[in-house]
Amino acid sequence: MRRDEFLATMQAIVPWAALCAVVMAANAHDKHPLPKLAHGNEQRV
């Protein structure tokens, strides 16, 4: 019951479709320079 209320509140507050569109677009474009950035000797992220 409380879970359902929480999820309903989050659905009303957060524009999930717009947020997912931004995140998916960022993931699609950000992966291209990865081979130049990841050389295999990384010590931290």
Beta strands, then each sheet from edge to edge (+ up, - down):
end
